[in-house]
Amino acid sequence: MTSDLRRQLILRAAKCCFARHGYNGTTTKSVAAAAAISEALLFKHFPSKA
């Protein structure tokens, strides 16, 4: 999978989590789980939740 495609999948998962739980109720761990990746890989693409 390309880096750009992985990034898009993470963004889609994050939007879904934010819609369900709000920004404050969403953790990077929950975004990683929704994207079926490790939290470390999430931080490789995005340095913070913001």
mmCIF entry with sequence, helices, sheets and N, C-alpha, C, O atoms, coordinates in Angstrom:
data_MODEL
# 
_entry.id   MODEL 
# 
_entity.id                         1 
_entity.type                       polymer 
_entity.pdbx_number_of_molecules   1 
# 
_entity_poly.entity_id                      1 
_entity_poly.type                           'polypeptide(L)' 
_entity_poly.nstd_linkage                   no 
_entity_poly.nstd_monomer                   no 
_entity_poly.pdbx_seq_one_letter_code       MTSDLRRQLILRAAKCCFARHGYNGTTTKSVAAAAAISEALLFKHFPSKA 
_entity_poly.pdbx_seq_one_letter_code_can   MTSDLRRQLILRAAKCCFARHGYNGTTTKSVAAAAAISEALLFKHFPSKA 
_entity_poly.pdbx_strand_id                 A 
# 
loop_
_entity_poly_seq.entity_id 
_entity_poly_seq.num 
_entity_poly_seq.mon_id 
_entity_poly_seq.hetero 
1 1  MET n 
1 2  THR n 
1 3  SER n 
1 4  ASP n 
1 5  LEU n 
1 6  ARG n 
1 7  ARG n 
1 8  GLN n 
1 9  LEU n 
1 10 ILE n 
1 11 LEU n 
1 12 ARG n 
1 13 ALA n 
1 14 ALA n 
1 15 LYS n 
1 16 CYS n 
1 17 CYS n 
1 18 PHE n 
1 19 ALA n 
1 20 ARG n 
1 21 HIS n 
1 22 GLY n 
1 23 TYR n 
1 24 ASN n 
1 25 GLY n 
1 26 THR n 
1 27 THR n 
1 28 THR n 
1 29 LYS n 
1 30 SER n 
1 31 VAL n 
1 32 ALA n 
1 33 ALA n 
1 34 ALA n 
1 35 ALA n 
1 36 ALA n 
1 37 ILE n 
1 38 SER n 
1 39 GLU n 
1 40 ALA n 
1 41 LEU n 
1 42 LEU n 
1 43 PHE n 
1 44 LYS n 
1 45 HIS n 
1 46 PHE n 
1 47 PRO n 
1 48 SER n 
1 49 LYS n 
1 50 ALA n 
# 
_struct_asym.id          A 
_struct_asym.entity_id   1 
# 
loop_
_struct_conf.conf_type_id 
_struct_conf.id 
_struct_conf.pdbx_PDB_helix_id 
_struct_conf.beg_label_comp_id 
_struct_conf.beg_label_asym_id 
_struct_conf.beg_label_seq_id 
_struct_conf.pdbx_beg_PDB_ins_code 
_struct_conf.end_label_comp_id 
_struct_conf.end_label_asym_id 
_struct_conf.end_label_seq_id 
_struct_conf.pdbx_end_PDB_ins_code 
_struct_conf.beg_auth_comp_id 
_struct_conf.beg_auth_asym_id 
_struct_conf.beg_auth_seq_id 
_struct_conf.end_auth_comp_id 
_struct_conf.end_auth_asym_id 
_struct_conf.end_auth_seq_id 
_struct_conf.pdbx_PDB_helix_class 
_struct_conf.details 
_struct_conf.pdbx_PDB_helix_length 
HELX_P HELX_P1 AA1 SER A 3  ? GLY A 25 ? SER A 3  GLY A 25 1 ? 23 
HELX_P HELX_P2 AA2 THR A 28 ? ALA A 34 ? THR A 28 ALA A 34 1 ? 7  
HELX_P HELX_P3 AA3 GLU A 39 ? HIS A 45 ? GLU A 39 HIS A 45 1 ? 7  
# 
_struct_conf_type.id          HELX_P 
_struct_conf_type.criteria    ? 
_struct_conf_type.reference   ? 
# 
loop_
_atom_site.group_PDB 
_atom_site.id 
_atom_site.type_symbol 
_atom_site.label_atom_id 
_atom_site.label_alt_id 
_atom_site.label_comp_id 
_atom_site.label_asym_id 
_atom_site.label_entity_id 
_atom_site.label_seq_id 
_atom_site.pdbx_PDB_ins_code 
_atom_site.Cartn_x 
_atom_site.Cartn_y 
_atom_site.Cartn_z 
_atom_site.occupancy 
_atom_site.B_iso_or_equiv 
_atom_site.pdbx_formal_charge 
_atom_site.auth_seq_id 
_atom_site.auth_comp_id 
_atom_site.auth_asym_id 
_atom_site.auth_atom_id 
_atom_site.pdbx_PDB_model_num 
ATOM 1   N N  . MET A 1 1  ? 0.848   -1.180 0.000  1.00 0.00 ? 1  MET A N  1 
ATOM 2   C CA . MET A 1 1  ? 0.000   0.000  0.000  1.00 0.00 ? 1  MET A CA 1 
ATOM 3   C C  . MET A 1 1  ? 0.889   1.236  0.000  1.00 0.00 ? 1  MET A C  1 
ATOM 4   O O  . MET A 1 1  ? 1.886   1.295  0.719  1.00 0.00 ? 1  MET A O  1 
ATOM 5   N N  . THR A 1 2  ? 0.525   2.208  -0.799 1.00 0.00 ? 2  THR A N  1 
ATOM 6   C CA . THR A 1 2  ? 1.323   3.430  -0.857 1.00 0.00 ? 2  THR A CA 1 
ATOM 7   C C  . THR A 1 2  ? 1.097   4.272  0.399  1.00 0.00 ? 2  THR A C  1 
ATOM 8   O O  . THR A 1 2  ? 0.095   4.127  1.099  1.00 0.00 ? 2  THR A O  1 
ATOM 9   N N  . SER A 1 3  ? 2.038   5.135  0.655  1.00 0.00 ? 3  SER A N  1 
ATOM 10  C CA . SER A 1 3  ? 1.952   6.022  1.807  1.00 0.00 ? 3  SER A CA 1 
ATOM 11  C C  . SER A 1 3  ? 0.732   6.945  1.688  1.00 0.00 ? 3  SER A C  1 
ATOM 12  O O  . SER A 1 3  ? 0.050   7.207  2.678  1.00 0.00 ? 3  SER A O  1 
ATOM 13  N N  . ASP A 1 4  ? 0.463   7.432  0.479  1.00 0.00 ? 4  ASP A N  1 
ATOM 14  C CA . ASP A 1 4  ? -0.690  8.316  0.273  1.00 0.00 ? 4  ASP A CA 1 
ATOM 15  C C  . ASP A 1 4  ? -2.005  7.597  0.529  1.00 0.00 ? 4  ASP A C  1 
ATOM 16  O O  . ASP A 1 4  ? -2.920  8.157  1.132  1.00 0.00 ? 4  ASP A O  1 
ATOM 17  N N  . LEU A 1 5  ? -2.095  6.360  0.072  1.00 0.00 ? 5  LEU A N  1 
ATOM 18  C CA . LEU A 1 5  ? -3.316  5.586  0.297  1.00 0.00 ? 5  LEU A CA 1 
ATOM 19  C C  . LEU A 1 5  ? -3.499  5.300  1.784  1.00 0.00 ? 5  LEU A C  1 
ATOM 20  O O  . LEU A 1 5  ? -4.609  5.417  2.303  1.00 0.00 ? 5  LEU A O  1 
ATOM 21  N N  . ARG A 1 6  ? -2.428  4.929  2.470  1.00 0.00 ? 6  ARG A N  1 
ATOM 22  C CA . ARG A 1 6  ? -2.503  4.670  3.912  1.00 0.00 ? 6  ARG A CA 1 
ATOM 23  C C  . ARG A 1 6  ? -2.960  5.931  4.642  1.00 0.00 ? 6  ARG A C  1 
ATOM 24  O O  . ARG A 1 6  ? -3.787  5.860  5.551  1.00 0.00 ? 6  ARG A O  1 
ATOM 25  N N  . ARG A 1 7  ? -2.426  7.073  4.247  1.00 0.00 ? 7  ARG A N  1 
ATOM 26  C CA . ARG A 1 7  ? -2.796  8.349  4.873  1.00 0.00 ? 7  ARG A CA 1 
ATOM 27  C C  . ARG A 1 7  ? -4.289  8.624  4.677  1.00 0.00 ? 7  ARG A C  1 
ATOM 28  O O  . ARG A 1 7  ? -4.963  9.071  5.605  1.00 0.00 ? 7  ARG A O  1 
ATOM 29  N N  . GLN A 1 8  ? -4.803  8.363  3.485  1.00 0.00 ? 8  GLN A N  1 
ATOM 30  C CA . GLN A 1 8  ? -6.225  8.574  3.215  1.00 0.00 ? 8  GLN A CA 1 
ATOM 31  C C  . GLN A 1 8  ? -7.103  7.643  4.061  1.00 0.00 ? 8  GLN A C  1 
ATOM 32  O O  . GLN A 1 8  ? -8.157  8.052  4.548  1.00 0.00 ? 8  GLN A O  1 
ATOM 33  N N  . LEU A 1 9  ? -6.665  6.399  4.232  1.00 0.00 ? 9  LEU A N  1 
ATOM 34  C CA . LEU A 1 9  ? -7.419  5.457  5.066  1.00 0.00 ? 9  LEU A CA 1 
ATOM 35  C C  . LEU A 1 9  ? -7.440  5.902  6.526  1.00 0.00 ? 9  LEU A C  1 
ATOM 36  O O  . LEU A 1 9  ? -8.454  5.765  7.210  1.00 0.00 ? 9  LEU A O  1 
ATOM 37  N N  . ILE A 1 10 ? -6.324  6.431  6.991  1.00 0.00 ? 10 ILE A N  1 
ATOM 38  C CA . ILE A 1 10 ? -6.259  6.939  8.368  1.00 0.00 ? 10 ILE A CA 1 
ATOM 39  C C  . ILE A 1 10 ? -7.199  8.126  8.532  1.00 0.00 ? 10 ILE A C  1 
ATOM 40  O O  . ILE A 1 10 ? -7.920  8.214  9.526  1.00 0.00 ? 10 ILE A O  1 
ATOM 41  N N  . LEU A 1 11 ? -7.197  9.037  7.566  1.00 0.00 ? 11 LEU A N  1 
ATOM 42  C CA . LEU A 1 11 ? -8.076  10.206 7.638  1.00 0.00 ? 11 LEU A CA 1 
ATOM 43  C C  . LEU A 1 11 ? -9.549  9.791  7.644  1.00 0.00 ? 11 LEU A C  1 
ATOM 44  O O  . LEU A 1 11 ? -10.351 10.363 8.381  1.00 0.00 ? 11 LEU A O  1 
ATOM 45  N N  . ARG A 1 12 ? -9.903  8.807  6.832  1.00 0.00 ? 12 ARG A N  1 
ATOM 46  C CA . ARG A 1 12 ? -11.276 8.310  6.812  1.00 0.00 ? 12 ARG A CA 1 
ATOM 47  C C  . ARG A 1 12 ? -11.671 7.725  8.165  1.00 0.00 ? 12 ARG A C  1 
ATOM 48  O O  . ARG A 1 12 ? -12.765 7.981  8.668  1.00 0.00 ? 12 ARG A O  1 
ATOM 49  N N  . ALA A 1 13 ? -10.773 6.941  8.743  1.00 0.00 ? 13 ALA A N  1 
ATOM 50  C CA . ALA A 1 13 ? -11.041 6.342  10.052 1.00 0.00 ? 13 ALA A CA 1 
ATOM 51  C C  . ALA A 1 13 ? -11.174 7.428  11.127 1.00 0.00 ? 13 ALA A C  1 
ATOM 52  O O  . ALA A 1 13 ? -12.044 7.347  11.994 1.00 0.00 ? 13 ALA A O  1 
ATOM 53  N N  . ALA A 1 14 ? -10.314 8.433  11.061 1.00 0.00 ? 14 ALA A N  1 
ATOM 54  C CA . ALA A 1 14 ? -10.363 9.522  12.041 1.00 0.00 ? 14 ALA A CA 1 
ATOM 55  C C  . ALA A 1 14 ? -11.681 10.289 11.941 1.00 0.00 ? 14 ALA A C  1 
ATOM 56  O O  . ALA A 1 14 ? -12.294 10.606 12.960 1.00 0.00 ? 14 ALA A O  1 
ATOM 57  N N  . LYS A 1 15 ? -12.115 10.585 10.718 1.00 0.00 ? 15 LYS A N  1 
ATOM 58  C CA . LYS A 1 15 ? -13.381 11.308 10.539 1.00 0.00 ? 15 LYS A CA 1 
ATOM 59  C C  . LYS A 1 15 ? -14.547 10.519 11.125 1.00 0.00 ? 15 LYS A C  1 
ATOM 60  O O  . LYS A 1 15 ? -15.445 11.090 11.744 1.00 0.00 ? 15 LYS A O  1 
ATOM 61  N N  . CYS A 1 16 ? -14.527 9.227  10.928 1.00 0.00 ? 16 CYS A N  1 
ATOM 62  C CA . CYS A 1 16 ? -15.580 8.371  11.473 1.00 0.00 ? 16 CYS A CA 1 
ATOM 63  C C  . CYS A 1 16 ? -15.562 8.404  13.004 1.00 0.00 ? 16 CYS A C  1 
ATOM 64  O O  . CYS A 1 16 ? -16.608 8.530  13.640 1.00 0.00 ? 16 CYS A O  1 
ATOM 65  N N  . CYS A 1 17 ? -14.381 8.293  13.583 1.00 0.00 ? 17 CYS A N  1 
ATOM 66  C CA . CYS A 1 17 ? -14.248 8.330  15.049 1.00 0.00 ? 17 CYS A CA 1 
ATOM 67  C C  . CYS A 1 17 ? -14.685 9.682  15.606 1.00 0.00 ? 17 CYS A C  1 
ATOM 68  O O  . CYS A 1 17 ? -15.377 9.743  16.622 1.00 0.00 ? 17 CYS A O  1 
ATOM 69  N N  . PHE A 1 18 ? -14.279 10.771 14.940 1.00 0.00 ? 18 PHE A N  1 
ATOM 70  C CA . PHE A 1 18 ? -14.658 12.114 15.402 1.00 0.00 ? 18 PHE A CA 1 
ATOM 71  C C  . PHE A 1 18 ? -16.174 12.303 15.318 1.00 0.00 ? 18 PHE A C  1 
ATOM 72  O O  . PHE A 1 18 ? -16.776 12.915 16.200 1.00 0.00 ? 18 PHE A O  1 
ATOM 73  N N  . ALA A 1 19 ? -16.784 11.778 14.261 1.00 0.00 ? 19 ALA A N  1 
ATOM 74  C CA . ALA A 1 19 ? -18.236 11.904 14.107 1.00 0.00 ? 19 ALA A CA 1 
ATOM 75  C C  . ALA A 1 19 ? -18.974 11.143 15.207 1.00 0.00 ? 19 ALA A C  1 
ATOM 76  O O  . ALA A 1 19 ? -20.005 11.601 15.699 1.00 0.00 ? 19 ALA A O  1 
ATOM 77  N N  . ARG A 1 20 ? -18.453 9.999  15.584 1.00 0.00 ? 20 ARG A N  1 
ATOM 78  C CA . ARG A 1 20 ? -19.107 9.170  16.612 1.00 0.00 ? 20 ARG A CA 1 
ATOM 79  C C  . ARG A 1 20 ? -18.868 9.653  18.035 1.00 0.00 ? 20 ARG A C  1 
ATOM 80  O O  . ARG A 1 20 ? -19.790 9.694  18.850 1.00 0.00 ? 20 ARG A O  1 
ATOM 81  N N  . HIS A 1 21 ? -17.613 10.023 18.329 1.00 0.00 ? 21 HIS A N  1 
ATOM 82  C CA . HIS A 1 21 ? -17.223 10.291 19.712 1.00 0.00 ? 21 HIS A CA 1 
ATOM 83  C C  . HIS A 1 21 ? -16.805 11.732 19.977 1.00 0.00 ? 21 HIS A C  1 
ATOM 84  O O  . HIS A 1 21 ? -16.504 12.084 21.118 1.00 0.00 ? 21 HIS A O  1 
ATOM 85  N N  . GLY A 1 22 ? -16.781 12.566 18.950 1.00 0.00 ? 22 GLY A N  1 
ATOM 86  C CA . GLY A 1 22 ? -16.314 13.937 19.109 1.00 0.00 ? 22 GLY A CA 1 
ATOM 87  C C  . GLY A 1 22 ? -14.797 13.976 19.178 1.00 0.00 ? 22 GLY A C  1 
ATOM 88  O O  . GLY A 1 22 ? -14.145 12.950 19.369 1.00 0.00 ? 22 GLY A O  1 
ATOM 89  N N  . TYR A 1 23 ? -14.251 15.159 19.021 1.00 0.00 ? 23 TYR A N  1 
ATOM 90  C CA . TYR A 1 23 ? -12.792 15.310 19.027 1.00 0.00 ? 23 TYR A CA 1 
ATOM 91  C C  . TYR A 1 23 ? -12.201 14.885 20.367 1.00 0.00 ? 23 TYR A C  1 
ATOM 92  O O  . TYR A 1 23 ? -11.241 14.116 20.412 1.00 0.00 ? 23 TYR A O  1 
ATOM 93  N N  . ASN A 1 24 ? -12.773 15.385 21.451 1.00 0.00 ? 24 ASN A N  1 
ATOM 94  C CA . ASN A 1 24 ? -12.227 15.075 22.777 1.00 0.00 ? 24 ASN A CA 1 
ATOM 95  C C  . ASN A 1 24 ? -12.419 13.616 23.171 1.00 0.00 ? 24 ASN A C  1 
ATOM 96  O O  . ASN A 1 24 ? -11.630 13.081 23.950 1.00 0.00 ? 24 ASN A O  1 
ATOM 97  N N  . GLY A 1 25 ? -13.438 12.974 22.654 1.00 0.00 ? 25 GLY A N  1 
ATOM 98  C CA . GLY A 1 25 ? -13.703 11.579 22.993 1.00 0.00 ? 25 GLY A CA 1 
ATOM 99  C C  . GLY A 1 25 ? -12.947 10.577 22.128 1.00 0.00 ? 25 GLY A C  1 
ATOM 100 O O  . GLY A 1 25 ? -13.021 9.369  22.356 1.00 0.00 ? 25 GLY A O  1 
ATOM 101 N N  . THR A 1 26 ? -12.223 11.081 21.139 1.00 0.00 ? 26 THR A N  1 
ATOM 102 C CA . THR A 1 26 ? -11.469 10.210 20.238 1.00 0.00 ? 26 THR A CA 1 
ATOM 103 C C  . THR A 1 26 ? -10.002 10.200 20.642 1.00 0.00 ? 26 THR A C  1 
ATOM 104 O O  . THR A 1 26 ? -9.407  11.250 20.884 1.00 0.00 ? 26 THR A O  1 
ATOM 105 N N  . THR A 1 27 ? -9.435  9.022  20.712 1.00 0.00 ? 27 THR A N  1 
ATOM 106 C CA . THR A 1 27 ? -8.010  8.888  21.023 1.00 0.00 ? 27 THR A CA 1 
ATOM 107 C C  . THR A 1 27 ? -7.254  8.441  19.780 1.00 0.00 ? 27 THR A C  1 
ATOM 108 O O  . THR A 1 27 ? -7.844  7.902  18.844 1.00 0.00 ? 27 THR A O  1 
ATOM 109 N N  . THR A 1 28 ? -5.955  8.667  19.779 1.00 0.00 ? 28 THR A N  1 
ATOM 110 C CA . THR A 1 28 ? -5.147  8.181  18.662 1.00 0.00 ? 28 THR A CA 1 
ATOM 111 C C  . THR A 1 28 ? -5.189  6.654  18.618 1.00 0.00 ? 28 THR A C  1 
ATOM 112 O O  . THR A 1 28 ? -5.103  6.055  17.546 1.00 0.00 ? 28 THR A O  1 
ATOM 113 N N  . LYS A 1 29 ? -5.319  6.044  19.765 1.00 0.00 ? 29 LYS A N  1 
ATOM 114 C CA . LYS A 1 29 ? -5.419  4.582  19.820 1.00 0.00 ? 29 LYS A CA 1 
ATOM 115 C C  . LYS A 1 29 ? -6.692  4.104  19.123 1.00 0.00 ? 29 LYS A C  1 
ATOM 116 O O  . LYS A 1 29 ? -6.665  3.106  18.404 1.00 0.00 ? 29 LYS A O  1 
ATOM 117 N N  . SER A 1 30 ? -7.800  4.805  19.329 1.00 0.00 ? 30 SER A N  1 
ATOM 118 C CA . SER A 1 30 ? -9.053  4.405  18.686 1.00 0.00 ? 30 SER A CA 1 
ATOM 119 C C  . SER A 1 30 ? -9.016  4.652  17.179 1.00 0.00 ? 30 SER A C  1 
ATOM 120 O O  . SER A 1 30 ? -9.585  3.875  16.412 1.00 0.00 ? 30 SER A O  1 
ATOM 121 N N  . VAL A 1 31 ? -8.358  5.714  16.753 1.00 0.00 ? 31 VAL A N  1 
ATOM 122 C CA . VAL A 1 31 ? -8.210  5.974  15.316 1.00 0.00 ? 31 VAL A CA 1 
ATOM 123 C C  . VAL A 1 31 ? -7.360  4.872  14.679 1.00 0.00 ? 31 VAL A C  1 
ATOM 124 O O  . VAL A 1 31 ? -7.698  4.357  13.613 1.00 0.00 ? 31 VAL A O  1 
ATOM 125 N N  . ALA A 1 32 ? -6.267  4.521  15.332 1.00 0.00 ? 32 ALA A N  1 
ATOM 126 C CA . ALA A 1 32 ? -5.404  3.456  14.819 1.00 0.00 ? 32 ALA A CA 1 
ATOM 127 C C  . ALA A 1 32 ? -6.171  2.140  14.713 1.00 0.00 ? 32 ALA A C  1 
ATOM 128 O O  . ALA A 1 32 ? -6.042  1.426  13.719 1.00 0.00 ? 32 ALA A O  1 
ATOM 129 N N  . ALA A 1 33 ? -6.955  1.821  15.717 1.00 0.00 ? 33 ALA A N  1 
ATOM 130 C CA . ALA A 1 33 ? -7.738  0.584  15.693 1.00 0.00 ? 33 ALA A CA 1 
ATOM 131 C C  . ALA A 1 33 ? -8.755  0.606  14.555 1.00 0.00 ? 33 ALA A C  1 
ATOM 132 O O  . ALA A 1 33 ? -8.943  -0.399 13.870 1.00 0.00 ? 33 ALA A O  1 
ATOM 133 N N  . ALA A 1 34 ? -9.412  1.746  14.352 1.00 0.00 ? 34 ALA A N  1 
ATOM 134 C CA . ALA A 1 34 ? -10.401 1.861  13.278 1.00 0.00 ? 34 ALA A CA 1 
ATOM 135 C C  . ALA A 1 34 ? -9.748  1.731  11.901 1.00 0.00 ? 34 ALA A C  1 
ATOM 136 O O  . ALA A 1 34 ? -10.374 1.251  10.955 1.00 0.00 ? 34 ALA A O  1 
ATOM 137 N N  . ALA A 1 35 ? -8.491  2.158  11.794 1.00 0.00 ? 35 ALA A N  1 
ATOM 138 C CA . ALA A 1 35 ? -7.760  2.066  10.526 1.00 0.00 ? 35 ALA A CA 1 
ATOM 139 C C  . ALA A 1 35 ? -7.027  0.735  10.390 1.00 0.00 ? 35 ALA A C  1 
ATOM 140 O O  . ALA A 1 35 ? -6.388  0.478  9.370  1.00 0.00 ? 35 ALA A O  1 
ATOM 141 N N  . ALA A 1 36 ? -7.117  -0.106 11.411 1.00 0.00 ? 36 ALA A N  1 
ATOM 142 C CA . ALA A 1 36 ? -6.453  -1.421 11.437 1.00 0.00 ? 36 ALA A CA 1 
ATOM 143 C C  . ALA A 1 36 ? -4.939  -1.300 11.278 1.00 0.00 ? 36 ALA A C  1 
ATOM 144 O O  . ALA A 1 36 ? -4.309  -2.042 10.525 1.00 0.00 ? 36 ALA A O  1 
ATOM 145 N N  . ILE A 1 37 ? -4.374  -0.334 12.018 1.00 0.00 ? 37 ILE A N  1 
ATOM 146 C CA . ILE A 1 37 ? -2.923  -0.136 12.025 1.00 0.00 ? 37 ILE A CA 1 
ATOM 147 C C  . ILE A 1 37 ? -2.474  0.052  13.463 1.00 0.00 ? 37 ILE A C  1 
ATOM 148 O O  . ILE A 1 37 ? -3.297  0.184  14.369 1.00 0.00 ? 37 ILE A O  1 
ATOM 149 N N  . SER A 1 38 ? -1.161  0.062  13.667 1.00 0.00 ? 38 SER A N  1 
ATOM 150 C CA . SER A 1 38 ? -0.644  0.323  15.010 1.00 0.00 ? 38 SER A CA 1 
ATOM 151 C C  . SER A 1 38 ? -0.644  1.829  15.266 1.00 0.00 ? 38 SER A C  1 
ATOM 152 O O  . SER A 1 38 ? -0.641  2.636  14.337 1.00 0.00 ? 38 SER A O  1 
ATOM 153 N N  . GLU A 1 39 ? -0.648  2.179  16.536 1.00 0.00 ? 39 GLU A N  1 
ATOM 154 C CA . GLU A 1 39 ? -0.597  3.590  16.903 1.00 0.00 ? 39 GLU A CA 1 
ATOM 155 C C  . GLU A 1 39 ? 0.736   4.207  16.439 1.00 0.00 ? 39 GLU A C  1 
ATOM 156 O O  . GLU A 1 39 ? 0.780   5.379  16.066 1.00 0.00 ? 39 GLU A O  1 
ATOM 157 N N  . ALA A 1 40 ? 1.808   3.422  16.464 1.00 0.00 ? 40 ALA A N  1 
ATOM 158 C CA . ALA A 1 40 ? 3.112   3.913  15.997 1.00 0.00 ? 40 ALA A CA 1 
ATOM 159 C C  . ALA A 1 40 ? 3.054   4.286  14.519 1.00 0.00 ? 40 ALA A C  1 
ATOM 160 O O  . ALA A 1 40 ? 3.622   5.300  14.115 1.00 0.00 ? 40 ALA A O  1 
ATOM 161 N N  . LEU A 1 41 ? 2.376   3.481  13.715 1.00 0.00 ? 41 LEU A N  1 
ATOM 162 C CA . LEU A 1 41 ? 2.254   3.789  12.288 1.00 0.00 ? 41 LEU A CA 1 
ATOM 163 C C  . LEU A 1 41 ? 1.408   5.038  12.087 1.00 0.00 ? 41 LEU A C  1 
ATOM 164 O O  . LEU A 1 41 ? 1.694   5.840  11.198 1.00 0.00 ? 41 LEU A O  1 
ATOM 165 N N  . LEU A 1 42 ? 0.386   5.212  12.890 1.00 0.00 ? 42 LEU A N  1 
ATOM 166 C CA . LEU A 1 42 ? -0.421  6.431  12.816 1.00 0.00 ? 42 LEU A CA 1 
ATOM 167 C C  . LEU A 1 42 ? 0.472   7.650  13.043 1.00 0.00 ? 42 LEU A C  1 
ATOM 168 O O  . LEU A 1 42 ? 0.388   8.631  12.304 1.00 0.00 ? 42 LEU A O  1 
ATOM 169 N N  . PHE A 1 43 ? 1.332   7.585  14.074 1.00 0.00 ? 43 PHE A N  1 
ATOM 170 C CA . PHE A 1 43 ? 2.206   8.716  14.380 1.00 0.00 ? 43 PHE A CA 1 
ATOM 171 C C  . PHE A 1 43 ? 3.299   8.912  13.331 1.00 0.00 ? 43 PHE A C  1 
ATOM 172 O O  . PHE A 1 43 ? 3.883   9.992  13.245 1.00 0.00 ? 43 PHE A O  1 
ATOM 173 N N  . LYS A 1 44 ? 3.577   7.894  12.546 1.00 0.00 ? 44 LYS A N  1 
ATOM 174 C CA . LYS A 1 44 ? 4.521   8.063  11.434 1.00 0.00 ? 44 LYS A CA 1 
ATOM 175 C C  . LYS A 1 44 ? 3.915   8.996  10.377 1.00 0.00 ? 44 LYS A C  1 
ATOM 176 O O  . LYS A 1 44 ? 4.625   9.782  9.749  1.00 0.00 ? 44 LYS A O  1 
ATOM 177 N N  . HIS A 1 45 ? 2.598   8.898  10.192 1.00 0.00 ? 45 HIS A N  1 
ATOM 178 C CA . HIS A 1 45 ? 1.919   9.713  9.195  1.00 0.00 ? 45 HIS A CA 1 
ATOM 179 C C  . HIS A 1 45 ? 1.443   11.042 9.751  1.00 0.00 ? 45 HIS A C  1 
ATOM 180 O O  . HIS A 1 45 ? 1.426   12.043 9.036  1.00 0.00 ? 45 HIS A O  1 
ATOM 181 N N  . PHE A 1 46 ? 1.056   11.063 11.022 1.00 0.00 ? 46 PHE A N  1 
ATOM 182 C CA . PHE A 1 46 ? 0.516   12.269 11.666 1.00 0.00 ? 46 PHE A CA 1 
ATOM 183 C C  . PHE A 1 46 ? 1.171   12.423 13.037 1.00 0.00 ? 46 PHE A C  1 
ATOM 184 O O  . PHE A 1 46 ? 1.006   11.544 13.883 1.00 0.00 ? 46 PHE A O  1 
ATOM 185 N N  . PRO A 1 47 ? 1.897   13.492 13.284 1.00 0.00 ? 47 PRO A N  1 
ATOM 186 C CA . PRO A 1 47 ? 2.637   13.633 14.555 1.00 0.00 ? 47 PRO A CA 1 
ATOM 187 C C  . PRO A 1 47 ? 1.762   13.872 15.786 1.00 0.00 ? 47 PRO A C  1 
ATOM 188 O O  . PRO A 1 47 ? 2.228   13.726 16.916 1.00 0.00 ? 47 PRO A O  1 
ATOM 189 N N  . SER A 1 48 ? 0.496   14.239 15.572 1.00 0.00 ? 48 SER A N  1 
ATOM 190 C CA . SER A 1 48 ? -0.395  14.482 16.712 1.00 0.00 ? 48 SER A CA 1 
ATOM 191 C C  . SER A 1 48 ? -1.839  14.255 16.287 1.00 0.00 ? 48 SER A C  1 
ATOM 192 O O  . SER A 1 48 ? -2.128  14.106 15.099 1.00 0.00 ? 48 SER A O  1 
ATOM 193 N N  . LYS A 1 49 ? -2.728  14.231 17.243 1.00 0.00 ? 49 LYS A N  1 
ATOM 194 C CA . LYS A 1 49 ? -4.141  14.082 16.935 1.00 0.00 ? 49 LYS A CA 1 
ATOM 195 C C  . LYS A 1 49 ? -4.667  15.296 16.175 1.00 0.00 ? 49 LYS A C  1 
ATOM 196 O O  . LYS A 1 49 ? -5.534  15.168 15.311 1.00 0.00 ? 49 LYS A O  1 
ATOM 197 N N  . ALA A 1 50 ? -4.155  16.436 16.491 1.00 0.00 ? 50 ALA A N  1 
ATOM 198 C CA . ALA A 1 50 ? -4.597  17.680 15.813 1.00 0.00 ? 50 ALA A CA 1 
ATOM 199 C C  . ALA A 1 50 ? -4.288  17.602 14.337 1.00 0.00 ? 50 ALA A C  1 
ATOM 200 O O  . ALA A 1 50 ? -4.579  18.540 13.595 1.00 0.00 ? 50 ALA A O  1 
# 
